[in-house]
Amino acid sequence: MLESSQPLTDDFEKPFRFEAVDATETEPVAKRLEAEDATPESVAVLGPGEFEKGRTLKIPKRRREWLAARLAAKRLLGWHLQQEGVYLRPNQIEILNREDGSPRVLLEGRRDYDTVSLSLSHSRGTGVAAIAPPGLRVGVDLEAIEPRAASFLSVMAHDEEWGDWMDHDLSEQTRLWTLKEAVSKLLLTGFTVGFHDVRFPLHGETRRLSLHNKALETYERLGSPIIHFDSFVRQDEVLSIAYTTGDSVHG
């Protein structure tokens, strides 16, 4: 199956930056956050809003994945801010959530920072984040390769996205789901759009993105940028990244 819609050549530089954080890095922070006498100061890397949110997460696995994605995002944001001559500690860079679930970046507890496009995801203890510079967009999704209910697959996948061989191909089932999620995050629609509004129809052994209804309307409001995608199998997970490069279908 197609793994990238861009040439994998040495002279092509991806327009986004990517970071992953695993349990080794997350565990010390999680233990400080879970301590009975924990405070934002003792946790050190979280802002007040993040500290409060982290303490409300009752399932340890969920808390650690949430932390991992934020640590990855803070690293990327810290790097980008330094390029602008701004030097902040991790706890001065907060990643909260808007009502639609998309990340909201708050600097020093008071200033919204929406200059860049930021996307987060997590799976099985690993958190990932991707960041794209001003004017570009990025969406990332990481999912475990595992059996999914036939009832879910029948709703998630449009007929033109499915081949009989996929009935037993868990990797491709997962890849299709992550591609849809990544594009939805790039568009900042989440799944307020229907599953079939973001499609990746099969064309032989490749896929091409096809948008419909609300997803298409959102895309056109953004100026119809060309959306590229990378998708990779990483051990027992699939990572997909959707991104723009500044080009438009209108030239």
N, C-alpha and C positions, 0 to 999 in steps of 0.2 A: 504493500500500500504506500501511497505517497506520504513522505514524512516532512516535506517542506514545500511551500509554494514559491520559495526563493532559491536561487542557485547556491549550492554549498561549495563556494569557491573561496580561496584564500583572500581575494580582494573585495569580498562582500562583507561589510560589517553590519551586524544587526543593529537596528536603531534603539533597541531597549537593553537594559541591564537586568540581570537575573541573579537571585540569591536564594540559597537553601540553608536551613538550619535544622539540625537533627536533635535527638533526645540528649546527646552528650552535652550540648551547650544549654539546652532548655532546663534540664533537671535541677541544677543549682538555683536558678531563678525561681522555679516552681516551689522548691522547698522553702525558700525565703517567703514567698507569697502565702504559703499555707501555714506558716507559723502562727500560733495564737496571738502573739504580740506584734505581728507584722504591721509595718507602716510604709507609706510611699518612700520614706527615706531609707528604710532597711532593705527594701527590694531594689532600690537605686535606679533601675533601668526603666521603670514605668512612671508615667505621669499620673496625677490624681484620678482622672477619669478612667484610665486604664486599670489602675489599682482597684478601684471600686468595682469595675466590671469583672476583673479577674477573680476577685473574692466571691462574686455571686455564682461563678461556675462551679457546680457541685461535683461533676464527674471528673476525676483526675486526668483521664485520657483527653477529654475535651479541653480542659484547662491547659494542658501541655501543648496540644496542637495549636490552640489559640495563641499561646505565648510564642511558639516557634515561628509562626507566620509574622507576628509583630516584630520579633527580633530581626528577622530577615528584612522586613520593610524598613525598620529604623536604620539598618546598616546602609541600605540603598539611599534613603533620604538624607542621611548624614553625609554621604559621599557627594550627593548632588548639591546640597547646601554649601558644602565647602568649595565647590566650583564657583559659587556665587559670592564667596568670601564670608559666609556665615558659618560660625562654629558653635554648635549646640551639643549639649550632653544628651544621651538617649532619653532621659526622663523629661527633657524639654521638647521632645518630638512625640506627640501623642497621635495614635491612630485609633480613632473612634469609628462609629458607623452612622451613616445617614439612615433615614427611614426606609429607603429602598435597599438597604444592606450594603451599599457601596462604601468604601473607606473614606473617612473624612480626616484630614491631617490638620492638626492644631499645633502651632508653634508657641512655646513659652506660655501655654495655658490660655491664650487669648486671640491669637491671629490665625485665621484660616489660611491654609496654604494649598491652593488648587492650581499651581503653576504646571505641575507635572501630572501625568496619568499614572495611577498606582493600582495594582491588582494583587490580591493575596489568595492563597489556597493552602490546604493542609490535608494530610492523609497519613495514617499509621505512625503518628509521632513526628513526622517531618512537616515543617512549614516552609512555604516558598512565597516569593514575592517578585514582581517585575515592575520596572519603572520605565516610562518613556518621556522624552523631553517635551517642552512646550510645543503645542501644535500637532503632536502625534498621540496615538492611543494604544493601549495594550490591555490584554485580558489573559489571565493564566488560570489553569485548573489542573489539579493533581488528584487522581482517583486510584484506589486499589483495584487490581484485576481480581474480580471475584464474581461468583454467580449472582445474577440479578433476576428478580421475579419476571416470569413471562408476561405477567399483566403490566409491569412497568415498561418492559421493552416494547410491547405492542403499542403503548401510548407514546413513548419517547421517540420512536423511529418511524419516519414516513416510509411508505412502501418503496419509494425510489431510492431510499438510503440502505435498503436491506437486501442481502443476497442469502440464499438458502444456506450457503457455507458458513454464514455468521451465527447460525443456531448453536454451533459448538465452538465458536471462536471468541472466547472471553476477552482476549486482548482487543479485538476489533470492536466488540460491543462497548468496551470501556473507552476506547479511542473516540468513537462517535459521540458518546456522552460528554467527554472532556472538550471536544471541539465545539459542541453546542454551548457548553458553559463558558468557555473562553470568549467566544464571540459575544455572548450575552453580556459578559462583564465589560468587554470593550465598548459595547454600545450603551452601557449603564442602564440596561433594561432589566437585568436579572431575568427571572422567568415570570415577569408580568406579561411577557409575550408567550404565545403558545409554543409548545415543543416543536410544532411543525413550522413555525414562523422562521426558525433558523434551521436550514437543512444543508446536508452535505451529500448530495446525490452521487451514486456510483457512476463512474464513466470508465468502464473496463476495470482496471486495477487502480484507478485514481479517484479522488473526490474533488468536487468543486463547490464552493460556497454558493448558496442560493437563499435569498432573504424574501420574506413575504409579510403582508399585513403590517402590524405595528412595528415589527423589526425593520421592515423596508422603509416605513415612514420615518423612523428614527434615523436610519442610515442616510436617507436623502436630506434630512435636516442638518446632518453633519457635513454635507457637501459631497456625499458619495465617494469617500476615500477608498482606494483599493485596499482590501484587507488580505493580508498574507497570514499564513499559519505554519507553525512547526509542531510536530507531534512525535514523541519518542516513548518507547517502552523502557522503563528504568526498573530492572529487576522485576518486582511483582506489582508495579504501578505504571500508569500512563500519565505523562506530562504533556499538556498541549498549551501553546501560546499563540494567541492571535494578536496581530499588530498592524499598524499602518506605517507608511514610509513617507507620507506627504504627497503621494501621487493620487490623482483622482481619475475615476473612470471617464470623466469628461475631458481629460487631457490638461 
